[in-house]
Amino acid sequence: MKCDVAIVGAGPYGLSIAAHLSAQNIAFRIFGPAMDTWRNAMPAGMFLKSEGFASSLSDPGKTFTLAHYSTANGIPYADTGLPVPLKVFTDYGDAFLQRFAPSHDSRSVSRIERDEDGFWLTLDDGELVSATRVVVAVGITHYAHMPQEFAGLPEAFVTHASQHPDLAKFSGKTVAVIGAGASALDTAAILVDRGATVELIARNRQIHFHNPPTGRPRSFWESLKSPMSGLGPGWRSRLCTNAPLLFRALPEALRLKIVDRHLGPAPGWWTRNATEGKARFNLGAQLRGASPKGEKVLVEFEGANGTPQAIQCDHIIAATGYVVDLRRLPFMTAPLLSDIKMSADRSPELSAHFESTVPGLYFTGVSAAASFGPMMRFAYGAAYTAKRVSRDLVRKMRARPLPLAGAAVERSAPSQA
């Protein structure tokens, strides 16, 4: 099999790029389970943190937004103030795929290699695909971060929040949830609803819940002081969404600092009533470790006043976020990684059109956040990305297309050694 462009990942970024390439009649193939991260790495029953208007995938004519889909299917929707259920979003992604990428291939890519003619992709069933250009759009799935304090502890006792699309199995159990962000409070809220006893442990001394909607339009002065953006209100967020190329021009150290600190842990407002008084909050805590105690696990930490504390529970769920490191992408081969120039945090250094230092290899989504800013951590960034990536691909392929590696297909595939 051969194609002009191979898209690895069928989430918001991959599907949006597919829609834009399709409109330009570029021959592409898109691989991977549809909306995989959203369907299999987030708990059923949660709501998106982003507002409705900021949760659409992107097609060139803006003909199939989340608002269009919701209206056509009789689903309650509002641009702001009404949380988007996870299932609505994944179903919308499936419908978007059927409209703009019906030739989608649900097989995963297990290996990417490069030769003088382009790229070779090995699929999970062993089939080989040749492509002149590759867009990596796999999202956060492979970047789950586990605290060092839990190193060596068996999965029977500790797992990452991304491993639990269904939390019902913890009904009647005591679960320690680590973290203070949206993932932690979503997990805690759903666990409480499923009948679990929840101990939330966080180093933050306060949970910074989003403010609930006021039910009234924002005044002129409110909008001037704190303008709305796809990342929420505030001038910093507005600059992140409106000027990603300006962000890219900043010194690397400053870019990494902004990505790390802007939009820190802040759960959705709806999780407050679902957790306060129903889950126990252990705030200002410093983890010290965990160890099995028979069929239970003991979590040890220092409390806010510095006193040693311990909680015995059935399981620990680390809702501790994601850390980009290209070495953790299982399909990236060592020779390919060695040719990619990276930032200090192991993110790829990207051109103004998301191309890495390996010609023809593009990275999107959270992998691009160090180059283009915090917007790339959210679905809202898919529209900007799709426009720039597709425009660059179309320009390059029409002006000076690379070979499709036809000769390589005839001779042999690259060595799997």
Secondary structure as a PSIPRED ss2 file (coil, helix, strand):
# PSIPRED VFORMAT (PSIPRED V4.0)

   1 M C   1.000  0.000  0.000
   2 K E   0.000  0.000  1.000
   3 C E   0.000  0.000  1.000
   4 D E   0.000  0.000  1.000
   5 V E   0.000  0.000  1.000
   6 A E   0.000  0.000  1.000
   7 I E   0.000  0.000  1.000
   8 V E   0.000  0.000  1.000
   9 G E   0.000  0.000  1.000
  10 A E   0.000  0.000  1.000
  11 G C   1.000  0.000  0.000
  12 P H   0.000  1.000  0.000
  13 Y H   0.000  1.000  0.000
  14 G H   0.000  1.000  0.000
  15 L H   0.000  1.000  0.000
  16 S H   0.000  1.000  0.000
  17 I H   0.000  1.000  0.000
  18 A H   0.000  1.000  0.000
  19 A H   0.000  1.000  0.000
  20 H H   0.000  1.000  0.000
  21 L H   0.000  1.000  0.000
  22 S H   0.000  1.000  0.000
  23 A H   0.000  1.000  0.000
  24 Q C   1.000  0.000  0.000
  25 N C   1.000  0.000  0.000
  26 I C   1.000  0.000  0.000
  27 A C   1.000  0.000  0.000
  28 F E   0.000  0.000  1.000
  29 R E   0.000  0.000  1.000
  30 I E   0.000  0.000  1.000
  31 F E   0.000  0.000  1.000
  32 G E   0.000  0.000  1.000
  33 P E   0.000  0.000  1.000
  34 A E   0.000  0.000  1.000
  35 M C   1.000  0.000  0.000
  36 D H   0.000  1.000  0.000
  37 T H   0.000  1.000  0.000
  38 W H   0.000  1.000  0.000
  39 R H   0.000  1.000  0.000
  40 N H   0.000  1.000  0.000
  41 A C   1.000  0.000  0.000
  42 M C   1.000  0.000  0.000
  43 P C   1.000  0.000  0.000
  44 A C   1.000  0.000  0.000
  45 G C   1.000  0.000  0.000
  46 M C   1.000  0.000  0.000
  47 F E   0.000  0.000  1.000
  48 L C   1.000  0.000  0.000
  49 K C   1.000  0.000  0.000
  50 S C   1.000  0.000  0.000
  51 E C   1.000  0.000  0.000
  52 G H   0.000  1.000  0.000
  53 F H   0.000  1.000  0.000
  54 A H   0.000  1.000  0.000
  55 S C   1.000  0.000  0.000
  56 S C   1.000  0.000  0.000
  57 L C   1.000  0.000  0.000
  58 S C   1.000  0.000  0.000
  59 D C   1.000  0.000  0.000
  60 P C   1.000  0.000  0.000
  61 G C   1.000  0.000  0.000
  62 K C   1.000  0.000  0.000
  63 T C   1.000  0.000  0.000
  64 F C   1.000  0.000  0.000
  65 T C   1.000  0.000  0.000
  66 L H   0.000  1.000  0.000
  67 A H   0.000  1.000  0.000
  68 H H   0.000  1.000  0.000
  69 Y H   0.000  1.000  0.000
  70 S H   0.000  1.000  0.000
  71 T H   0.000  1.000  0.000
  72 A H   0.000  1.000  0.000
  73 N C   1.000  0.000  0.000
  74 G C   1.000  0.000  0.000
  75 I C   1.000  0.000  0.000
  76 P C   1.000  0.000  0.000
  77 Y C   1.000  0.000  0.000
  78 A C   1.000  0.000  0.000
  79 D C   1.000  0.000  0.000
  80 T C   1.000  0.000  0.000
  81 G C   1.000  0.000  0.000
  82 L C   1.000  0.000  0.000
  83 P C   1.000  0.000  0.000
  84 V C   1.000  0.000  0.000
  85 P E   0.000  0.000  1.000
  86 L H   0.000  1.000  0.000
  87 K H   0.000  1.000  0.000
  88 V H   0.000  1.000  0.000
  89 F H   0.000  1.000  0.000
  90 T H   0.000  1.000  0.000
  91 D H   0.000  1.000  0.000
  92 Y H   0.000  1.000  0.000
  93 G H   0.000  1.000  0.000
  94 D H   0.000  1.000  0.000
  95 A H   0.000  1.000  0.000
  96 F H   0.000  1.000  0.000
  97 L H   0.000  1.000  0.000
  98 Q H   0.000  1.000  0.000
  99 R H   0.000  1.000  0.000
 100 F H   0.000  1.000  0.000
 101 A C   1.000  0.000  0.000
 102 P C   1.000  0.000  0.000
 103 S C   1.000  0.000  0.000
 104 H C   1.000  0.000  0.000
 105 D E   0.000  0.000  1.000
 106 S C   1.000  0.000  0.000
 107 R C   1.000  0.000  0.000
 108 S C   1.000  0.000  0.000
 109 V E   0.000  0.000  1.000
 110 S E   0.000  0.000  1.000
 111 R E   0.000  0.000  1.000
 112 I E   0.000  0.000  1.000
 113 E E   0.000  0.000  1.000
 114 R E   0.000  0.000  1.000
 115 D E   0.000  0.000  1.000
 116 E C   1.000  0.000  0.000
 117 D C   1.000  0.000  0.000
 118 G E   0.000  0.000  1.000
 119 F E   0.000  0.000  1.000
 120 W E   0.000  0.000  1.000
 121 L E   0.000  0.000  1.000
 122 T E   0.000  0.000  1.000
 123 L E   0.000  0.000  1.000
 124 D C   1.000  0.000  0.000
 125 D C   1.000  0.000  0.000
 126 G C   1.000  0.000  0.000
 127 E C   1.000  0.000  0.000
 128 L E   0.000  0.000  1.000
 129 V E   0.000  0.000  1.000
 130 S E   0.000  0.000  1.000
 131 A E   0.000  0.000  1.000
 132 T E   0.000  0.000  1.000
 133 R E   0.000  0.000  1.000
 134 V E   0.000  0.000  1.000
 135 V E   0.000  0.000  1.000
 136 V E   0.000  0.000  1.000
 137 A C   1.000  0.000  0.000
 138 V C   1.000  0.000  0.000
 139 G C   1.000  0.000  0.000
 140 I C   1.000  0.000  0.000
 141 T H   0.000  1.000  0.000
 142 H H   0.000  1.000  0.000
 143 Y H   0.000  1.000  0.000
 144 A E   0.000  0.000  1.000
 145 H C   1.000  0.000  0.000
 146 M C   1.000  0.000  0.000
 147 P C   1.000  0.000  0.000
 148 Q H   0.000  1.000  0.000
 149 E H   0.000  1.000  0.000
 150 F H   0.000  1.000  0.000
 151 A C   1.000  0.000  0.000
 152 G C   1.000  0.000  0.000
 153 L C   1.000  0.000  0.000
 154 P C   1.000  0.000  0.000
 155 E C   1.000  0.000  0.000
 156 A C   1.000  0.000  0.000
 157 F C   1.000  0.000  0.000
 158 V E   0.000  0.000  1.000
 159 T E   0.000  0.000  1.000
 160 H E   0.000  0.000  1.000
 161 A H   0.000  1.000  0.000
 162 S H   0.000  1.000  0.000
 163 Q H   0.000  1.000  0.000
 164 H C   1.000  0.000  0.000
 165 P C   1.000  0.000  0.000
 166 D C   1.000  0.000  0.000
 167 L C   1.000  0.000  0.000
 168 A H   0.000  1.000  0.000
 169 K H   0.000  1.000  0.000
 170 F H   0.000  1.000  0.000
 171 S C   1.000  0.000  0.000
 172 G C   1.000  0.000  0.000
 173 K C   1.000  0.000  0.000
 174 T E   0.000  0.000  1.000
 175 V E   0.000  0.000  1.000
 176 A E   0.000  0.000  1.000
 177 V E   0.000  0.000  1.000
 178 I E   0.000  0.000  1.000
 179 G C   1.000  0.000  0.000
 180 A C   1.000  0.000  0.000
 181 G C   1.000  0.000  0.000
 182 A H   0.000  1.000  0.000
 183 S H   0.000  1.000  0.000
 184 A H   0.000  1.000  0.000
 185 L H   0.000  1.000  0.000
 186 D H   0.000  1.000  0.000
 187 T H   0.000  1.000  0.000
 188 A H   0.000  1.000  0.000
 189 A H   0.000  1.000  0.000
 190 I H   0.000  1.000  0.000
 191 L H   0.000  1.000  0.000
 192 V H   0.000  1.000  0.000
 193 D H   0.000  1.000  0.000
 194 R C   1.000  0.000  0.000
 195 G C   1.000  0.000  0.000
 196 A C   1.000  0.000  0.000
 197 T E   0.000  0.000  1.000
 198 V E   0.000  0.000  1.000
 199 E E   0.000  0.000  1.000
 200 L E   0.000  0.000  1.000
 201 I E   0.000  0.000  1.000
 202 A C   1.000  0.000  0.000
 203 R C   1.000  0.000  0.000
 204 N C   1.000  0.000  0.000
 205 R C   1.000  0.000  0.000
 206 Q C   1.000  0.000  0.000
 207 I C   1.000  0.000  0.000
 208 H C   1.000  0.000  0.000
 209 F C   1.000  0.000  0.000
 210 H C   1.000  0.000  0.000
 211 N C   1.000  0.000  0.000
 212 P C   1.000  0.000  0.000
 213 P C   1.000  0.000  0.000
 214 T C   1.000  0.000  0.000
 215 G C   1.000  0.000  0.000
 216 R C   1.000  0.000  0.000
 217 P C   1.000  0.000  0.000
 218 R C   1.000  0.000  0.000
 219 S C   1.000  0.000  0.000
 220 F H   0.000  1.000  0.000
 221 W H   0.000  1.000  0.000
 222 E H   0.000  1.000  0.000
 223 S H   0.000  1.000  0.000
 224 L H   0.000  1.000  0.000
 225 K H   0.000  1.000  0.000
 226 S C   1.000  0.000  0.000
 227 P C   1.000  0.000  0.000
 228 M C   1.000  0.000  0.000
 229 S C   1.000  0.000  0.000
 230 G C   1.000  0.000  0.000
 231 L C   1.000  0.000  0.000
 232 G C   1.000  0.000  0.000
 233 P C   1.000  0.000  0.000
 234 G C   1.000  0.000  0.000
 235 W H   0.000  1.000  0.000
 236 R H   0.000  1.000  0.000
 237 S H   0.000  1.000  0.000
 238 R H   0.000  1.000  0.000
 239 L H   0.000  1.000  0.000
 240 C H   0.000  1.000  0.000
 241 T H   0.000  1.000  0.000
 242 N H   0.000  1.000  0.000
 243 A C   1.000  0.000  0.000
 244 P H   0.000  1.000  0.000
 245 L H   0.000  1.000  0.000
 246 L H   0.000  1.000  0.000
 247 F H   0.000  1.000  0.000
 248 R H   0.000  1.000  0.000
 249 A C   1.000  0.000  0.000
 250 L C   1.000  0.000  0.000
 251 P C   1.000  0.000  0.000
 252 E H   0.000  1.000  0.000
 253 A H   0.000  1.000  0.000
 254 L H   0.000  1.000  0.000
 255 R H   0.000  1.000  0.000
 256 L H   0.000  1.000  0.000
 257 K H   0.000  1.000  0.000
 258 I H   0.000  1.000  0.000
 259 V H   0.000  1.000  0.000
 260 D H   0.000  1.000  0.000
 261 R H   0.000  1.000  0.000
 262 H C   1.000  0.000  0.000
 263 L C   1.000  0.000  0.000
 264 G C   1.000  0.000  0.000
 265 P C   1.000  0.000  0.000
 266 A C   1.000  0.000  0.000
 267 P C   1.000  0.000  0.000
 268 G C   1.000  0.000  0.000
 269 W C   1.000  0.000  0.000
 270 W H   0.000  1.000  0.000
 271 T H   0.000  1.000  0.000
 272 R H   0.000  1.000  0.000
 273 N H   0.000  1.000  0.000
 274 A H   0.000  1.000  0.000
 275 T H   0.000  1.000  0.000
 276 E E   0.000  0.000  1.000
 277 G C   1.000  0.000  0.000
 278 K C   1.000  0.000  0.000
 279 A E   0.000  0.000  1.000
 280 R E   0.000  0.000  1.000
 281 F E   0.000  0.000  1.000
 282 N E   0.000  0.000  1.000
 283 L C   1.000  0.000  0.000
 284 G C   1.000  0.000  0.000
 285 A C   1.000  0.000  0.000
 286 Q E   0.000  0.000  1.000
 287 L E   0.000  0.000  1.000
 288 R E   0.000  0.000  1.000
 289 G E   0.000  0.000  1.000
 290 A E   0.000  0.000  1.000
 291 S E   0.000  0.000  1.000
 292 P E   0.000  0.000  1.000
 293 K E   0.000  0.000  1.000
 294 G C   1.000  0.000  0.000
 295 E C   1.000  0.000  0.000
 296 K E   0.000  0.000  1.000
 297 V E   0.000  0.000  1.000
 298 L E   0.000  0.000  1.000
 299 V E   0.000  0.000  1.000
 300 E E   0.000  0.000  1.000
 301 F E   0.000  0.000  1.000
 302 E E   0.000  0.000  1.000
 303 G C   1.000  0.000  0.000
 304 A C   1.000  0.000  0.000
 305 N C   1.000  0.000  0.000
 306 G C   1.000  0.000  0.000
 307 T C   1.000  0.000  0.000
 308 P E   0.000  0.000  1.000
 309 Q E   0.000  0.000  1.000
 310 A E   0.000  0.000  1.000
 311 I E   0.000  0.000  1.000
 312 Q E   0.000  0.000  1.000
 313 C E   0.000  0.000  1.000
 314 D C   1.000  0.000  0.000
 315 H E   0.000  0.000  1.000
 316 I E   0.000  0.000  1.000
 317 I E   0.000  0.000  1.000
 318 A E   0.000  0.000  1.000
 319 A C   1.000  0.000  0.000
 320 T C   1.000  0.000  0.000
 321 G C   1.000  0.000  0.000
 322 Y E   0.000  0.000  1.000
 323 V C   1.000  0.000  0.000
 324 V C   1.000  0.000  0.000
 325 D C   1.000  0.000  0.000
 326 L H   0.000  1.000  0.000
 327 R H   0.000  1.000  0.000
 328 R H   0.000  1.000  0.000
 329 L C   1.000  0.000  0.000
 330 P C   1.000  0.000  0.000
 331 F C   1.000  0.000  0.000
 332 M E   0.000  0.000  1.000
 333 T C   1.000  0.000  0.000
 334 A H   0.000  1.000  0.000
 335 P H   0.000  1.000  0.000
 336 L H   0.000  1.000  0.000
 337 L H   0.000  1.000  0.000
 338 S H   0.000  1.000  0.000
 339 D C   1.000  0.000  0.000
 340 I C   1.000  0.000  0.000
 341 K C   1.000  0.000  0.000
 342 M E   0.000  0.000  1.000
 343 S C   1.000  0.000  0.000
 344 A C   1.000  0.000  0.000
 345 D C   1.000  0.000  0.000
 346 R C   1.000  0.000  0.000
 347 S C   1.000  0.000  0.000
 348 P E   0.000  0.000  1.000
 349 E C   1.000  0.000  0.000
 350 L C   1.000  0.000  0.000
 351 S C   1.000  0.000  0.000
 352 A C   1.000  0.000  0.000
 353 H C   1.000  0.000  0.000
 354 F C   1.000  0.000  0.000
 355 E E   0.000  0.000  1.000
 356 S C   1.000  0.000  0.000
 357 T C   1.000  0.000  0.000
 358 V C   1.000  0.000  0.000
 359 P C   1.000  0.000  0.000
 360 G C   1.000  0.000  0.000
 361 L E   0.000  0.000  1.000
 362 Y E   0.000  0.000  1.000
 363 F E   0.000  0.000  1.000
 364 T C   1.000  0.000  0.000
 365 G H   0.000  1.000  0.000
 366 V H   0.000  1.000  0.000
 367 S H   0.000  1.000  0.000
 368 A H   0.000  1.000  0.000
 369 A H   0.000  1.000  0.000
 370 A H   0.000  1.000  0.000
 371 S H   0.000  1.000  0.000
 372 F H   0.000  1.000  0.000
 373 G C   1.000  0.000  0.000
 374 P H   0.000  1.000  0.000
 375 M H   0.000  1.000  0.000
 376 M H   0.000  1.000  0.000
 377 R H   0.000  1.000  0.000
 378 F C   1.000  0.000  0.000
 379 A C   1.000  0.000  0.000
 380 Y C   1.000  0.000  0.000
 381 G H   0.000  1.000  0.000
 382 A H   0.000  1.000  0.000
 383 A H   0.000  1.000  0.000
 384 Y H   0.000  1.000  0.000
 385 T H   0.000  1.000  0.000
 386 A H   0.000  1.000  0.000
 387 K H   0.000  1.000  0.000
 388 R H   0.000  1.000  0.000
 389 V H   0.000  1.000  0.000
 390 S H   0.000  1.000  0.000
 391 R H   0.000  1.000  0.000
 392 D H   0.000  1.000  0.000
 393 L H   0.000  1.000  0.000
 394 V H   0.000  1.000  0.000
 395 R H   0.000  1.000  0.000
 396 K H   0.000  1.000  0.000
 397 M H   0.000  1.000  0.000
 398 R H   0.000  1.000  0.000
 399 A H   0.000  1.000  0.000
 400 R C   1.000  0.000  0.000
 401 P C   1.000  0.000  0.000
 402 L C   1.000  0.000  0.000
 403 P C   1.000  0.000  0.000
 404 L C   1.000  0.000  0.000
 405 A C   1.000  0.000  0.000
 406 G H   0.000  1.000  0.000
 407 A H   0.000  1.000  0.000
 408 A H   0.000  1.000  0.000
 409 V H   0.000  1.000  0.000
 410 E H   0.000  1.000  0.000
 411 R H   0.000  1.000  0.000
 412 S C   1.000  0.000  0.000
 413 A C   1.000  0.000  0.000
 414 P C   1.000  0.000  0.000
 415 S C   1.000  0.000  0.000
 416 Q C   1.000  0.000  0.000
 417 A C   1.000  0.000  0.000
